[in-house]
């Protein structure tokens, strides 16, 4: 068996950073169960819950990101950033001293900056993975130290040294690669009819207000057209949406509607779906490509460098998705959805084209690249 390694993985803030990092950690364990893996994230963020659930240890840093919108509260938060950074750098130094890693890998998020910066100071090899088509500030800065930069989109030379770039795609769950095998089981799981067109709505791990508002206004029209809906609302929106649906939706229509705050059995949801409405986070797009799903992307306008719009445009240029701007969604999203569900040829074209972006072994590629360097 190959020599075991000690690996620090830093990620956080959103599922788009966390789940690829977990997939790569699992790939390292598959290479050698004796590999030791320690995650470092940001205190109070979702990685502090999701990583332990996946079976890995995590340590949190008291680090927050730069607040980009102008307000008095955000100005105060930004004033504390230098102090948080110094504290996080000191704690990262201690973590590195205690754990003595052979390598550190950053997947983006607030904590990655402190950990990878300090790893470079201590001459520990550093690697980064960029999920989006537009590189984040932390990764652009850290790329100068990185041995290799793993990317999911072409043309990333405008952000990084071309000699360091390795095109791997985004690491994602592999249980969505052969959905036809579980289609029957999936409809049984949700108690839905496989003969009816099914719409899946996912607004990211936290939910999406614009998409949820559009669906509240249009859900009756979709159900009256004899379609089925699986709707992930996000935890913060679930109760309010449930109350509103109860007030106007009759039982006959409601039987074709599944509403959940979070879908843990996402492979079943994808297997049922003829069409997906989604935000344009990098992880969501990577999953939709592998799942080969016709998709309407509604990019969030509330993200750094508007990277979700750039993600969606990369697909739209190849006729691999329908892009609906957040500001236009209220007026056109439901109409476009109904039109698409009636157009079998367009659905098939979108399914075919989005699959051209799929990468099936990204986590293994990254793990193998890192180990070959060591």
N, C-alpha and C positions, 0 to 999 in steps of 0.2 A: 504494500500500500504506500501511496505517496506520502511525503512528509506533511504533517499537519501544520497549519498556519493559524496565526492569531490576526483577526480581521476586525477593524472598526468600520462600521457603516453609519454615516450621518445623513439624516433626512428629516423632513417634517413640514408641518403646516397644513398640508392637504393630502388627500388620498393619492393624488397624482405623483407625489414624491414618495409616499410611504409604501404603497403596494409594489412598485417596481423594485424598491430596496429589499422588501421581504422576499420577493421572487428570486433575487440574486443571492440572498442569504441562504435560501433553500437550495439553490444550485451549488453553492460552496459546500453545504452539508452532503449533497449527493455525490460530489467529487470525493469527499473524505469526511465521514461522520466525526472524526476527531478534530476537525477544524473548529476553532473557538471564535465565536462571533459576538461582538458587543455593539449595540446600537447607541447612538447619541442623538437626542432630539431636543426640542424646546419644551420647557415646563409649561403644563397647562394645555398643550396642543394634543391633537387626536392621536399622534404617534405614541403618546404615553399610555394609551389604551390598546391600540391596534397591534403594536409590536409584541407586547407580552401575550396577547391572545394567540399570536402566531408561534409562540414558544421561544421567544428570544428575550434576553435581558436588555434593558434600556436605561440610560442615565440622562436626566434632563438638565439643560442649561437655562439660566434665566435670561433668555435672549428673545427680542422681538424685532420685527421687521420695520423698515422705514415707512412711516405713514405719508402717503403721497397726496391725499386730498387736504385742502387747506381748511383748518379750523383751529380754534384755540386749544381744544383738547389734544388734537394731533400734534400741534406745535409743542405742547408740554411733553408729550410722549417722546417726540424726537429729541428734545433737550436731554432726556435721560439715556439716549442710545449710546453715547460714548462710555458712560459708566457701566451700562449693561455689557457692552462689548469687552471692556477691560476685565470685568468679572468673569465673563464667559471664557475669555482667553486664558485666564488664570486657572479656571476649573478644567478646561480642556488640557492644559499642560499637566495637571495632576492626573487626569484620566490616562493620558498617554504614558506618563511615568509609571503608573500602577499596572496598567494592562500590558504594556510593552508590545504593541502590535507590529506585525510584519508589513502591514499595508493599511491605508485608510482610503475609503471610497465615499465620495460625496454625491448625493442625489438631489441637491438643492434644498431650499428651506433655510430658515434663520440660523440654525445651529451649525450648518455645514461650514459656513465661513470661518468661525472660530476654530473648529476642530481641524480643518484642512490647513488653515494658515499656521497653526501651532505645529501640526505634523511636519510641514515643510521646514519650519525652524529647527525641528529635531531630526531632520534628514530621514524621515519615514516616507517611503514612496506614496505618492498621492495620485488617485484616479478620480475622474468625475464622469457623471452621466447626465446628459441634458435631454429632457423629455420633449421639449418644445421646438418649434421651427424658428423661434426667436429666443436667443439665449438670455437668461436672467443675469442681473448685475453681479451676483455672487459668483456664478460660474464663469462669467467673462473675466473677472479679476483672478479667480483661482486657476484658470486655465494656464497661466504662465508657469505655474509650479507642477502641473499635472504631467505624468508620464504618458498617459493616453486619455482621450476624451471620447466617450461612447455616445453616439448621436442616433436620433430616430428619423431625421429628415435630411434630404440632400441639400447641397449648397450652404453648408454650415461654415465654409471657409471664410465667410465674411465676418465671423465672430471668433474663430479659433485658428490656430496654426494647422494648416492642412496636413502636415507630417504627423500630427498627433491624433487626428480624427480616425475613429473606427466606426463604420456604419453597422450598428447592431439591431436597430429598432428598439422599441420600449419593452422591457420585461413585463409580462402579464401572466395571468392565470391561464393554464393550458387546458382546463376543462371545458373551454368554449371552442376548441378547435374542431370537434366533430359533432356538431349539434344535431345533425340528422339522426344520429344514433339514439338520442334521448328525446326526440320530438314528442312521441306518444306519451312517455312518462311525464314530460313537462306539462302537457295539457291536463293530464290527470292530476298533477300536483296543484295546479291553480284552479281546477274544476272548470275549465273552459272548453269551448267547442273547436276542434281542429278544422272544421269546415268554414269557420268565419275568419275574416281578416282581423289581425290583432295588432294593436298599437302599443308600443312600450315607451314610457316617458321617464327619462332619468336626468336629473338636474345636477349631477355631481353628488359627492358624499354628503354635502350640507344642504342640498336643495337649491332651487333657483326661483326667485320670486316672479320674474317675468313669465317663465314657462308655466308655473303654477297658476298665475292669474289668468293666462290665456286659456288654460285647460278648464278652469272653473267656469269661464264664460262660454266655452265651446263644448263641454263634455256631453251635454244633452244632444247637440246636433250630431256628434260622432256616434253616440249610442243609438240614436234614432235611425242612423244610416245602417244599422245592424252590424256595427263593428264592436270588437272587444278591446278593453283597455287595461293594461297593467301600469300602474302609476306609482313611482317612487317620489314622495313629496319632500323628503328631508325632515329631520326630527323637529326643527323649529316651526314647520308649517303644518304638520300632520293634524293636530287637534282642531285647528281652525278650519282646515279644509273639510275634515270629517263632519263638523257641525254644519257647515254651509251646504254640503252635499245632501245631508239628511233633510234640510229645509225645503229642497226643491226637486229632488230626484225620486221618482216613484220606484217601487220595488221591482217592477218588471224590467226597467232599464238597468237598475243597480246590479242585477244578477250578472251582467256582463262587464262589471267594473271591479277591479282589484286595486285597492289603495293601501300602500304600505309606507311607513316612514323611511325604511331602509330595506333593500332586498338582499338578503344574504345568499340566496340560491340564484345568483345572477345567471348561471348557465341555463337554468330552466326558463327564465324570463327571455333571454336571447333566443332560445330554441323556439319559443312561441311566436316571436315577433316577426311580422311582415314588414313593419316600418318602425323606426326609432326616432324619437325627438330627444335631442341631447344638447347639453353645453358642449363646448369644443376643447375641453381639457385634453392634454396629451394622452393620458392613460385611457380615458373614455374612447378617444379616436382609435388608439391602438387595439383596444378590445373590439370595437365595431368593425375594424378592418379584418381581424382574424375571424370574427363571427360572421363576416360577409353579409352585413345588414344594410339595406337601403335606409338612408339616414337624412333627417333634416337637422342641421346644426344651427344652434342659436348661441353664438359666442357671447360670453359674459363681457361687458364693458368695464368691469371693476377689477381688472387684473393688470399686473405690471406689463408695460410696453404693449398693451392690447394684444398679447401673444395668442389669445384664443382665436381672434379674428384671423391672424396670420396662419394658425394651424388649419382653420377651416378653408381658407383660400387656397392652401396647398392642395387640398382635395378637390375643391370646386373647379380649379383650373384643369383637372383631369376628368371632369364630369363624374366624380366619385361621391358627391353629396349635393344636397340643396342647402344653400346658405341663406338664412333669414336673420337680418340684423335685429339686435335687441330692441332698438327704437321702433322698428316696423312690425314686430311680432304681434302686437295687440290687434293690428288691422288685418294681417294677412296669414298668420300661422295656421289657423284652423282651416281656412279655405284651401291653402296649399296642401295641408294634410289630407283633406277629403279628396282633392283632385288626384293626389298621388295614390291613395288607396284604391281609386277607381282605374288607375292606369297600370295594368300588369306589365306592359313592355317597359315603361319607365322604371318600375320597381326592379325588374330583372337587370336593366342596364346599370343602375346604381349598385346593385349587389355585385355584379361582375367587376365593375371598375374599382370599387373600394377594396376588393380583395387583392388587387395589384399592389396595395400598400402594406399587406400583411407580412409580418415576420414571426416565425413560429418558435425559434429557439434562442431568443435574445438573452435570456438569463444565463443559459449555458455558454453562449459566446463570450459574455462579459467575464464570467467566472474563469473560463479557460484562458482568456487574454491576460487576466491578472496573474494567474498561477504561472503562466509561461514566462512572464516577466520576472517573477521571483525565482 
